[in-house]
Amino acid sequence: MRVSELSLRERGVTISSPSCSNWPLHSPPHQSHLPPQSLHHHSHSRSRARLPSSSSSSSSTLPPPPSPPPCHCDGCRPTPVHSVAVIGAGPVGLAAIKSMKEVGIASVVCFEQESAIGGVWRYVSGSPGELKEKGVYGSAYEALDTNSSVHMTEYSDFPYLRSAGGAYSTHNEILQYFNDYAHHFDLFPHIRLKKKVVSMKRVGLNWELLILDEQKHYHKMFFDAVMVCSGQFSIPSYPDFPGQSSFLGESFHSHYYRSPNSCRGKNVVLVGVGNSALDIAAALAPIAASVTISSRSGALVVDSDDLGPPFDTEIFTRFKCEYARPKRNKMFFDRMMATTKEMQKRGLVKPPPNPIHAHTSILKRSKRFYSQVDSGKIRLTKNMKEIKQHSVVLESGEEVPCDVLIYCTGYKFRFPFIENSLLPGIEKGRLDFHRLLMHPEYRTLNVLGVIDSLGSMFAVGEMQSRYLAQLFAGNIPSPCVRERKANIGQYVKRVEKTKPLYQMFVDYFQYQELFAKDIGALYLPSYLTCPSLVFSPKPSFHSAFQLCPFRLSSPGCKPDLSSHPELFEKLMFGPLYTVQYRLNGPFAWDGAAPFIAKL
């Protein structure tokens, strides 16, 4: 035994990690030898402290602290999960089906209201009026591509996303990827297309779902658990301006925009300066008579690629996220402010001084966009104060001609099939859920993929699904209601104090690691201390591993960096590709290490 290990053991630090395969369903690992009823109170009677005697130790035995009352919540006494309803067959819904299927859940059924999988990435052609009348869910338009780069977007055990145009994939490539993924893992038998979930409610220990089919017939179905994967981009949000009803041109939300051809030769005004507004403006500029972007409060703008490699591969590395966070944050902030200042020079409204109160937008192909603005094809202006029949009036008093008005103003945070009483915090534009995922009272009600993050939502949704699969299968302990409510209380306190614009924003790396640690998908240990990693610009595998070879025990964590020493530099200093989370843990993928080695 090494001296450092001996000293750790003498101080009571556990070195080895317990195996999660032997955990009972109702107890955490360090109490697995206790019967369920004794987890929270070992004895109903207090033992008195014995007075010291000459034959006893000099220190007296203190009375044990008061025992908490027994807990019978669904976390400490979870009911078995044999059936799961997945709502939505988009990127998160597909990962949810696959995760539930591979742990052996008897019945997994996914309800998708559209006629094909893909969610918001499904492209449906048509005029804005036709699409609005149909109530189309998908919002993909011709020029749409991903905000995250290819290998940061892929599912962890299916890294075969194509990208013919560079670092980012188009909506067609994404949709083909979804179909390939569903075929490869045989997910289609679990998907019920053209089945809309109208409502859901708690009935006893189950969830009752009311389903509307394409023949307008209603059906009631019951499930042990529900995974809501319908996303938050389905109900367009419209601002209210004086004179809005008098406008005689064409107006619609960006949700129903598909192609720039309908705007050829017309004066177009876009309201808002989010990702879609910047994308659509760049697509319209070559053929429209004029393109004006009107914004109320400005935005912080991130240049995705023109200043170097894709920004997500630059800021999301394990070394930067875990050991050099201040430097990483400064690098990202400097890059964002440089792009924002370039946009302000061209007319963008100055954002709020506190970054947490500002909207953040991602600008792709910035050189092209700057050229379009400099040539007058795109104009950045202040907010509108009035809409007239054939024009809009800006706050400066200037009147801008307008034939087409496109609202790029986001979406309402709503789940129309779930009663608000089951969604604490929804009236404030957030979900007061444990880890922004699990209902505080019912562990079997989870809403996936609705957090805000700079990373890929595909990766986040998959990690959430893998965690829930292990939890429903009984392989890891469920969080107690007390723990959930304490976690939610801390979150609400922070949000109420800071009042951020993005109330459900999370650190992409830390959020992923949180679930990866629980399910055992971490390949790298959380070191006790590691001066070489903190201060050395690029330490070797041997120096880092020899200085800090020990790991703190944690639920379900099975890191094994020693089995992949040849990958150390790529895993530590390279981009945090999703495939890294398949090196270890349940359902590890044999192809993960060879794939990483080739990158």
C-alpha positions as CSV (number, residue, x, y, z in Angstrom):
1,M,0.0,0.0,0.0
2,R,1.4,3.4,-0.9
3,V,2.1,5.9,1.8
4,S,-0.4,8.4,0.4
5,E,-3.1,5.7,0.3
6,L,-2.2,4.7,3.9
7,S,-2.5,8.3,5.1
8,L,-5.8,8.6,3.4
9,R,-7.1,5.5,5.0
10,E,-5.9,6.6,8.4
11,R,-7.9,9.8,8.0
12,G,-11.0,7.8,7.2
13,V,-11.2,8.6,3.5
14,T,-12.7,5.7,1.5
15,I,-10.6,4.8,-1.5
16,S,-12.5,2.1,-3.3
17,S,-15.9,2.6,-5.0
18,P,-18.8,0.3,-4.0
19,S,-20.4,-1.7,-6.7
20,C,-23.9,-0.5,-7.6
21,S,-25.0,-4.0,-8.7
22,N,-25.5,-5.1,-5.1
23,W,-27.4,-2.0,-4.0
24,P,-30.9,-2.7,-2.6
25,L,-33.6,-0.6,-4.3
26,H,-34.5,1.2,-1.1
27,S,-31.2,2.1,0.4
28,P,-28.1,4.0,-0.4
29,P,-24.9,2.0,-0.8
30,H,-23.3,3.0,2.5
31,Q,-26.3,1.6,4.3
32,S,-26.9,-1.5,2.3
33,H,-26.5,-3.7,5.3
34,L,-29.5,-2.2,7.0
35,P,-33.1,-3.2,6.5
36,P,-35.2,-0.5,4.7
37,Q,-37.1,0.5,7.8
38,S,-33.9,1.3,9.7
39,L,-32.3,3.6,7.1
40,H,-33.5,6.8,8.8
41,H,-33.8,5.7,12.4
42,H,-31.7,3.0,13.9
43,S,-33.5,3.0,17.2
44,H,-36.6,4.6,18.7
45,S,-35.0,5.1,22.1
46,R,-32.1,7.3,23.0
47,S,-29.2,5.8,24.9
48,R,-28.0,7.7,27.9
49,A,-24.4,9.0,28.0
50,R,-22.3,6.9,30.4
51,L,-20.3,8.7,33.1
52,P,-16.6,8.2,32.8
53,S,-15.1,5.7,35.2
54,S,-11.6,4.8,36.2
55,S,-11.8,1.7,34.0
56,S,-13.2,3.4,31.0
57,S,-11.8,5.8,28.5
58,S,-11.3,9.4,29.6
59,S,-13.8,10.6,27.0
60,S,-17.5,9.9,27.7
61,T,-19.9,8.5,25.1
62,L,-22.2,11.3,23.9
63,P,-25.8,10.6,23.2
64,P,-26.6,10.1,19.5
65,P,-28.2,13.0,17.7
66,P,-32.0,12.9,17.3
67,S,-33.1,10.5,14.6
68,P,-35.2,11.9,11.7
69,P,-38.7,10.5,11.4
70,P,-39.0,7.6,9.0
71,C,-39.5,8.5,5.4
72,H,-42.0,6.7,3.2
73,C,-41.6,8.9,0.1
74,D,-41.4,7.5,-3.4
75,G,-37.6,8.0,-3.3
76,C,-37.0,6.0,-0.1
77,R,-39.8,3.5,-0.9
78,P,-39.9,3.5,-4.7
79,T,-42.6,1.5,-6.5
80,P,-41.3,-0.7,-9.3
81,V,-41.4,0.8,-12.8
82,H,-42.6,-1.6,-15.5
83,S,-44.2,0.8,-18.0
84,V,-43.0,4.2,-19.3
85,A,-44.7,6.7,-21.5
86,V,-42.4,9.0,-23.5
87,I,-44.0,12.1,-24.9
88,G,-42.4,13.3,-28.1
89,A,-40.2,11.5,-30.7
90,G,-37.6,14.3,-31.1
91,P,-33.9,14.0,-30.2
92,V,-34.5,13.7,-26.5
93,G,-37.5,11.3,-26.9
94,L,-35.5,8.9,-29.0
95,A,-32.7,8.8,-26.4
96,A,-35.3,8.2,-23.7
97,I,-36.8,5.2,-25.6
98,K,-33.4,3.7,-26.2
99,S,-32.3,4.1,-22.6
100,M,-35.5,2.6,-21.1
101,K,-35.4,-0.3,-23.6
102,E,-31.8,-1.3,-22.8
103,V,-32.4,-1.6,-19.1
104,G,-35.3,-4.0,-19.7
105,I,-38.3,-1.8,-19.0
106,A,-41.2,-4.1,-20.0
107,S,-43.3,-1.5,-21.8
108,V,-42.0,1.6,-23.4
109,V,-44.4,3.6,-25.6
110,C,-43.6,6.9,-27.2
111,F,-46.5,9.2,-28.4
112,E,-45.7,11.6,-31.3
113,Q,-48.4,13.9,-32.6
114,E,-46.7,14.4,-35.9
115,S,-46.6,11.9,-38.8
116,A,-42.8,11.3,-38.5
117,I,-40.0,11.5,-35.9
118,G,-37.7,14.5,-35.5
119,G,-39.6,17.0,-33.4
120,V,-38.6,20.6,-34.2
121,W,-35.9,19.4,-36.6
122,R,-38.6,18.0,-39.0
123,Y,-38.9,20.1,-42.1
124,V,-42.4,20.6,-43.4
125,S,-42.8,22.8,-46.5
126,G,-45.6,25.3,-47.0
127,S,-46.5,29.0,-46.7
128,P,-46.6,30.5,-43.2
129,G,-50.4,30.7,-43.3
130,E,-50.7,27.0,-44.3
131,L,-48.3,25.9,-41.6
132,K,-50.1,27.9,-38.9
133,E,-53.4,26.5,-39.9
134,K,-52.1,23.0,-39.7
135,G,-50.5,23.7,-36.4
136,V,-47.2,22.2,-37.5
137,Y,-44.9,21.4,-34.6
138,G,-41.6,21.4,-36.4
139,S,-39.8,24.7,-37.0
140,A,-36.9,23.7,-39.3
141,Y,-36.3,26.1,-42.2
142,E,-34.1,25.7,-45.3
143,A,-31.0,27.4,-43.9
144,L,-31.2,25.8,-40.4
145,D,-28.2,24.0,-39.1
146,T,-27.0,23.0,-35.6
147,N,-25.6,25.4,-33.0
148,S,-23.2,22.7,-31.6
149,S,-20.5,21.1,-33.7
150,V,-20.8,17.5,-35.1
151,H,-19.1,15.4,-32.5
152,M,-20.5,17.5,-29.6
153,T,-24.0,16.9,-31.0
154,E,-24.0,13.1,-31.5
155,Y,-25.4,10.5,-29.3
156,S,-22.7,8.9,-27.2
157,D,-22.8,5.4,-28.7
158,F,-23.8,6.4,-32.2
159,P,-21.2,8.9,-33.5
160,Y,-22.1,8.8,-37.1
161,L,-23.6,12.3,-37.7
162,R,-22.8,13.6,-41.2
163,S,-21.7,17.1,-42.0
164,A,-21.0,17.9,-45.6
165,G,-20.7,21.6,-45.1
166,G,-18.1,21.8,-42.3
167,A,-18.4,21.7,-38.5
168,Y,-22.2,22.0,-38.3
169,S,-24.9,19.7,-39.6
170,T,-27.9,20.8,-41.6
171,H,-31.5,19.9,-40.6
172,N,-31.6,17.3,-43.4
173,E,-28.5,15.6,-42.0
174,I,-29.9,15.8,-38.5
175,L,-33.2,14.2,-39.6
176,Q,-31.4,11.4,-41.4
177,Y,-29.3,10.8,-38.3
178,F,-32.4,10.4,-36.2
179,N,-33.8,7.8,-38.6
180,D,-30.5,6.0,-38.7
181,Y,-30.4,6.0,-34.9
182,A,-34.0,4.7,-34.6
183,H,-33.4,1.9,-37.1
184,H,-30.1,0.9,-35.6
185,F,-31.5,0.5,-32.1
186,D,-34.9,-0.7,-33.3
187,L,-36.9,2.1,-31.7
188,F,-39.8,2.4,-34.3
189,P,-41.8,-0.4,-32.8
190,H,-42.1,1.7,-29.6
191,I,-43.3,4.9,-31.4
192,R,-47.0,5.7,-32.0
193,L,-47.2,8.4,-34.7
194,K,-50.1,10.8,-35.0
195,K,-51.0,10.2,-31.3
196,K,-51.4,13.4,-29.4
197,V,-51.3,13.5,-25.6
198,V,-54.2,15.7,-24.6
199,S,-53.9,15.5,-20.8
200,M,-52.3,13.5,-18.0
201,K,-53.1,13.1,-14.3
202,R,-52.1,11.1,-11.3
203,V,-54.4,8.1,-10.5
204,G,-53.2,6.2,-7.5
205,L,-49.6,5.1,-8.1
206,N,-49.9,5.5,-11.9
207,W,-50.3,8.2,-14.5
208,E,-53.4,8.3,-16.7
209,L,-52.8,9.7,-20.2
210,L,-55.6,10.7,-22.5
211,I,-54.5,10.1,-26.1
212,L,-56.2,11.6,-29.3
213,D,-55.6,9.5,-32.5
214,E,-55.8,10.6,-36.1
215,Q,-59.4,9.5,-36.3
216,K,-60.3,11.9,-33.5
217,H,-60.9,9.0,-31.0
218,Y,-59.8,9.3,-27.4
219,H,-58.0,6.6,-25.5
220,K,-57.0,6.3,-21.8
221,M,-53.7,4.6,-21.0
222,F,-52.0,4.0,-17.7
223,F,-48.2,4.0,-17.0
224,D,-45.9,3.8,-14.0
225,A,-43.7,6.7,-15.2
226,V,-43.9,9.5,-17.7
227,M,-40.9,11.2,-19.5
228,V,-41.9,14.5,-21.1
229,C,-39.7,15.0,-24.1
230,S,-41.8,17.4,-26.1
231,G,-39.4,20.4,-25.6
232,Q,-40.3,24.0,-25.2
233,F,-40.5,25.2,-28.8
234,S,-44.1,24.6,-29.7
235,I,-46.2,27.6,-28.7
236,P,-45.0,30.8,-30.4
237,S,-44.8,34.0,-28.3
238,Y,-45.9,37.3,-29.9
239,P,-45.2,40.8,-28.6
240,D,-47.9,43.5,-28.5
241,F,-47.4,46.7,-30.4
242,P,-49.8,49.6,-30.9
243,G,-51.4,49.4,-34.3
244,Q,-50.6,45.8,-34.8
245,S,-54.0,44.9,-36.1
246,S,-53.9,47.6,-38.8
247,F,-50.9,46.1,-40.6
248,L,-51.9,45.1,-44.2
249,G,-48.8,43.2,-45.1
250,E,-47.9,39.6,-44.2
251,S,-47.0,38.8,-40.6
252,F,-46.0,35.6,-38.9
253,H,-43.8,34.0,-36.3
254,S,-40.4,32.6,-37.3
255,H,-41.8,29.2,-36.2
256,Y,-43.7,29.2,-39.6
257,Y,-40.9,30.5,-41.7
258,R,-39.4,28.1,-44.2
259,S,-37.9,29.7,-47.3
260,P,-36.7,33.2,-48.3
261,N,-38.4,32.9,-51.7
262,S,-41.7,34.2,-50.4
263,C,-39.9,37.5,-49.4
264,R,-38.2,38.1,-52.8
265,G,-38.1,41.8,-53.6
266,K,-40.0,42.8,-50.4
267,N,-39.2,45.0,-47.4
268,V,-38.8,42.6,-44.4
269,V,-38.7,43.6,-40.7
270,L,-37.6,41.0,-38.1
271,V,-38.5,41.6,-34.5
272,G,-35.9,40.2,-32.1
273,V,-32.2,39.4,-32.3
274,G,-32.0,35.7,-31.4
275,N,-30.4,32.9,-33.3
276,S,-33.3,32.5,-35.7
277,A,-33.4,36.3,-36.5
278,L,-29.7,36.3,-37.4
279,D,-30.1,33.1,-39.5
280,I,-33.2,34.3,-41.4
281,A,-31.8,37.8,-42.0
282,A,-28.7,36.4,-43.6
283,A,-30.8,34.1,-45.8
284,L,-33.1,37.0,-46.9
285,A,-30.5,39.6,-47.5
286,P,-29.5,38.5,-51.1
287,I,-33.1,38.5,-52.4
288,A,-35.1,40.9,-50.3
289,A,-35.5,44.6,-51.1
290,S,-34.4,45.4,-47.5
291,V,-33.9,43.5,-44.2
292,T,-34.3,45.3,-40.9
293,I,-33.6,43.7,-37.5
294,S,-35.4,45.5,-34.6
295,S,-34.4,44.6,-31.1
296,R,-35.7,45.9,-27.8
297,S,-32.8,45.2,-25.4
298,G,-29.9,43.9,-27.6
299,A,-28.0,40.8,-26.9
300,L,-24.6,39.3,-26.2
301,V,-23.5,37.6,-29.4
302,V,-21.2,34.6,-29.7
303,D,-19.3,34.0,-32.9
304,S,-19.6,30.3,-33.5
305,D,-16.7,29.6,-35.9
306,D,-15.2,32.5,-37.9
307,L,-12.6,33.3,-35.2
308,G,-11.2,29.8,-35.1
309,P,-12.5,26.2,-34.3
310,P,-16.1,25.8,-33.3
311,F,-16.5,27.6,-30.0
312,D,-18.0,24.5,-28.1
313,T,-14.8,22.5,-28.9
314,E,-12.7,25.3,-27.5
315,I,-14.5,26.0,-24.2
316,F,-15.7,22.5,-23.4
317,T,-12.6,20.5,-22.5
318,R,-12.2,18.6,-19.2
319,F,-9.0,20.5,-18.3
320,K,-10.6,23.9,-18.9
321,C,-13.9,23.1,-17.2
322,E,-12.5,21.3,-14.2
323,Y,-9.1,22.8,-13.5
324,A,-8.9,26.1,-15.4
325,R,-12.5,27.4,-15.2
326,P,-11.6,31.1,-14.6
327,K,-9.3,31.1,-17.7
328,R,-12.0,29.3,-19.7
329,N,-14.7,31.7,-18.6
330,K,-12.5,34.7,-19.4
331,M,-11.7,33.3,-22.8
332,F,-15.4,32.7,-23.6
333,F,-16.4,36.2,-22.3
334,D,-13.7,37.9,-24.2
335,R,-14.7,36.1,-27.4
336,M,-18.4,37.0,-26.8
337,M,-17.7,40.7,-26.1
338,A,-15.5,41.0,-29.2
339,T,-18.4,39.8,-31.4
340,T,-20.9,41.9,-29.4
341,K,-18.8,45.1,-29.9
342,E,-18.6,44.4,-33.7
343,M,-22.4,44.1,-33.8
344,Q,-22.8,47.3,-31.7
345,K,-20.6,49.2,-34.2
346,R,-23.2,48.1,-36.8
347,G,-26.2,49.3,-34.9
348,L,-27.0,46.5,-32.4
349,V,-28.7,47.8,-29.2
350,K,-26.4,47.7,-26.2
351,P,-27.4,44.8,-23.9
352,P,-28.0,45.1,-20.2
353,P,-24.8,45.7,-18.2
354,N,-25.2,42.5,-16.2
355,P,-24.6,39.5,-18.5
356,I,-27.1,37.3,-16.6
357,H,-29.8,39.7,-17.6
358,A,-28.9,39.7,-21.3
359,H,-30.1,37.6,-24.1
360,T,-27.4,35.5,-25.7
361,S,-27.3,34.7,-29.5
362,I,-25.1,32.6,-31.6
363,L,-23.9,34.2,-34.9
364,K,-22.8,31.8,-37.6
365,R,-20.7,32.8,-40.6
366,S,-20.0,36.2,-39.1
367,K,-17.8,37.4,-41.9
368,R,-20.7,37.0,-44.3
369,F,-23.1,38.7,-41.9
370,Y,-20.8,41.7,-41.3
371,S,-20.5,42.1,-45.1
372,Q,-24.2,42.1,-45.5
373,V,-24.6,44.7,-42.8
374,D,-21.8,46.9,-44.1
375,S,-23.2,46.8,-47.6
376,G,-26.7,47.9,-46.4
377,K,-28.5,44.6,-47.1
378,I,-29.2,44.1,-43.4
379,R,-29.8,46.9,-41.0
380,L,-29.7,46.7,-37.1
381,T,-32.1,49.1,-35.4
382,K,-33.7,49.9,-32.1
383,N,-37.1,48.7,-30.9
384,M,-40.3,49.5,-32.7
385,K,-42.9,51.6,-31.0
386,E,-45.8,51.4,-33.5
387,I,-47.0,49.4,-36.5
388,K,-48.8,51.1,-39.3
389,Q,-50.5,49.7,-42.4
390,H,-47.4,49.5,-44.6
391,S,-44.6,50.4,-42.2
392,V,-43.2,50.3,-38.7
393,V,-42.2,53.2,-36.5
394,L,-39.0,53.0,-34.5
395,E,-38.4,54.5,-31.1
396,S,-36.2,57.1,-32.8
397,G,-39.3,58.2,-34.7
398,E,-38.0,56.9,-38.1
399,E,-40.6,55.1,-40.2
400,V,-39.4,52.0,-42.0
401,P,-41.3,50.5,-44.9
402,C,-42.5,47.0,-44.3
403,D,-44.2,44.4,-46.4
404,V,-43.4,41.3,-44.3
405,L,-43.2,41.3,-40.5
406,I,-41.5,38.2,-38.9
407,Y,-41.6,37.8,-35.1
408,C,-38.5,36.1,-33.9
409,T,-39.6,36.4,-30.4
410,G,-39.3,33.0,-28.9
411,Y,-41.8,30.6,-27.3
412,K,-44.1,30.4,-24.3
413,F,-42.8,28.0,-21.7
414,R,-45.9,25.8,-21.5
415,F,-47.0,22.2,-21.4
416,P,-50.7,22.3,-22.4
417,F,-51.3,18.6,-21.6
418,I,-50.1,18.9,-18.0
419,E,-52.0,20.7,-15.3
420,N,-50.1,23.7,-13.9
421,S,-50.5,22.2,-10.4
422,L,-48.1,19.5,-11.4
423,L,-45.6,22.0,-12.7
424,P,-44.3,24.2,-9.8
425,G,-42.7,27.4,-11.0
426,I,-44.3,27.3,-14.4
427,E,-46.1,30.5,-13.8
428,K,-42.7,32.2,-13.4
429,G,-41.3,30.7,-16.6
430,R,-39.3,27.9,-15.1
431,L,-39.7,24.4,-13.5
432,D,-38.9,24.0,-9.8
433,F,-37.9,20.4,-10.3
434,H,-35.0,18.4,-8.7
435,R,-32.0,18.9,-11.0
436,L,-34.4,20.7,-13.3
437,L,-35.6,17.2,-14.2
438,M,-37.6,15.4,-11.5
439,H,-40.9,16.4,-9.9
440,P,-40.4,17.2,-6.2
441,E,-43.1,14.8,-5.1
442,Y,-43.2,12.1,-7.8
443,R,-40.0,10.6,-9.1
444,T,-41.9,9.0,-12.0
445,L,-42.7,12.4,-13.5
446,N,-39.7,13.9,-15.3
447,V,-39.4,16.7,-17.9
448,L,-36.3,16.3,-20.1
449,G,-34.4,18.6,-22.3
450,V,-35.8,22.0,-21.2
451,I,-32.7,23.4,-19.5
452,D,-30.7,26.2,-21.1
453,S,-27.0,25.5,-21.9
454,L,-24.3,26.4,-24.3
455,G,-23.8,22.7,-25.0
456,S,-25.8,20.2,-27.1
457,M,-29.3,19.5,-25.9
458,F,-29.0,16.1,-27.6
459,A,-26.2,15.2,-25.2
460,V,-28.0,16.6,-22.2
461,G,-31.2,14.7,-23.0
462,E,-29.4,11.5,-23.5
463,M,-27.5,11.8,-20.2
464,Q,-30.8,12.6,-18.4
465,S,-32.4,9.5,-20.0
466,R,-29.5,7.2,-19.0
467,Y,-29.8,8.4,-15.4
468,L,-33.5,7.8,-15.2
469,A,-33.1,4.4,-16.8
470,Q,-30.7,3.3,-14.1
471,L,-33.0,4.8,-11.5
472,F,-36.2,3.1,-12.7
473,A,-34.4,-0.2,-13.1
474,G,-33.4,0.0,-9.4
475,N,-29.7,0.1,-10.1
476,I,-29.0,3.3,-8.3
477,P,-30.9,4.8,-5.3
478,S,-33.7,7.3,-5.9
479,P,-33.3,10.7,-4.3
480,C,-35.5,11.2,-1.2
481,V,-38.3,13.8,-1.4
482,R,-36.4,15.8,1.3
483,E,-33.3,15.8,-0.8
484,R,-35.2,16.9,-3.9
485,K,-37.0,19.7,-2.1
486,A,-33.7,20.9,-0.5
487,N,-32.1,20.9,-3.9
488,I,-35.1,22.8,-5.4
489,G,-35.0,25.3,-2.5
490,Q,-31.4,26.2,-3.1
491,Y,-32.1,26.7,-6.8
492,V,-35.2,28.8,-6.2
493,K,-33.3,31.0,-3.7
494,R,-30.5,31.6,-6.2
495,V,-32.9,32.4,-9.0
496,E,-35.0,34.7,-6.9
497,K,-32.0,36.6,-5.7
498,T,-30.1,37.0,-9.0
499,K,-33.2,37.1,-11.4
500,P,-31.3,35.8,-14.4
501,L,-33.0,36.0,-17.9
502,Y,-32.3,32.3,-18.4
503,Q,-33.7,30.9,-15.1
504,M,-33.0,27.2,-16.1
505,F,-29.4,27.8,-17.3
506,V,-26.9,25.2,-16.3
507,D,-23.2,24.7,-16.7
508,Y,-23.1,22.1,-19.5
509,F,-20.0,20.3,-18.2
510,Q,-21.0,20.2,-14.5
511,Y,-24.6,19.1,-15.4
512,Q,-23.3,16.3,-17.5
513,E,-20.8,15.2,-14.9
514,L,-23.5,15.2,-12.2
515,F,-25.5,12.4,-13.9
516,A,-22.4,10.6,-15.3
517,K,-21.1,10.3,-11.8
518,D,-24.3,8.7,-10.6
519,I,-24.6,6.2,-13.3
520,G,-20.9,5.3,-13.4
521,A,-20.1,6.8,-16.8
522,L,-17.2,8.9,-15.7
523,Y,-13.8,7.8,-17.0
524,L,-11.7,10.2,-15.0
525,P,-11.7,10.5,-11.2
526,S,-12.4,13.6,-9.1
527,Y,-8.9,14.1,-7.7
528,L,-8.4,15.1,-4.1
529,T,-5.6,17.6,-5.0
530,C,-3.5,17.9,-8.1
531,P,-1.0,20.8,-8.2
532,S,0.5,19.6,-11.4
533,L,-2.9,19.7,-13.2
534,V,-3.6,23.1,-11.8
535,F,-0.3,24.8,-12.5
536,S,1.2,22.9,-15.3
537,P,0.1,23.9,-18.8
538,K,0.1,20.4,-20.2
539,P,1.0,17.6,-17.7
540,S,1.7,14.1,-18.8
541,F,-0.6,11.2,-18.0
542,H,2.0,9.6,-15.7
543,S,2.7,12.7,-13.6
544,A,-1.0,13.4,-13.0
545,F,-2.0,9.8,-12.3
546,Q,1.0,9.1,-10.0
547,L,0.4,12.3,-8.0
548,C,-3.3,11.6,-7.6
549,P,-4.0,7.9,-8.0
550,F,-6.9,7.7,-5.6
551,R,-10.6,8.4,-6.0
552,L,-13.2,9.4,-3.6
553,S,-16.0,6.8,-3.4
554,S,-19.2,8.0,-4.9
555,P,-22.5,6.4,-5.8
556,G,-22.1,4.3,-8.9
557,C,-18.9,6.0,-10.0
558,K,-16.5,3.6,-11.7
559,P,-13.8,5.7,-13.3
560,D,-10.9,3.8,-14.9
561,L,-8.5,6.1,-16.6
562,S,-5.7,3.6,-16.2
563,S,-7.4,1.3,-18.8
564,H,-7.0,4.1,-21.4
565,P,-3.7,5.8,-20.8
566,E,-3.1,6.2,-24.5
567,L,-6.2,8.5,-24.6
568,F,-5.3,10.7,-21.7
569,E,-4.3,13.8,-23.6
570,K,-7.4,13.6,-25.8
571,L,-9.7,13.0,-22.9
572,M,-8.2,15.7,-20.7
573,F,-7.3,18.4,-23.2
574,G,-9.4,17.6,-26.2
575,P,-13.1,18.6,-26.8
576,L,-15.6,16.9,-24.4
577,Y,-17.1,14.7,-27.1
578,T,-20.2,12.8,-26.1
579,V,-18.6,9.4,-26.9
580,Q,-16.3,9.8,-23.9
581,Y,-19.2,8.9,-21.6
582,R,-19.3,5.4,-23.1
583,L,-15.9,4.4,-22.0
584,N,-17.2,3.2,-18.6
585,G,-20.4,2.5,-16.8
586,P,-23.5,0.7,-17.7
587,F,-23.8,-0.1,-21.4
588,A,-20.3,1.1,-22.2
589,W,-19.6,0.9,-26.0
590,D,-16.6,-1.1,-27.2
591,G,-16.1,1.3,-30.1
592,A,-15.7,4.4,-27.9
593,A,-11.9,4.1,-27.3
594,P,-11.1,3.3,-31.0
595,F,-13.3,6.2,-32.1
596,I,-11.7,8.7,-29.8
597,A,-8.2,7.5,-30.8
598,K,-9.1,8.4,-34.4
599,L,-10.3,11.9,-33.7
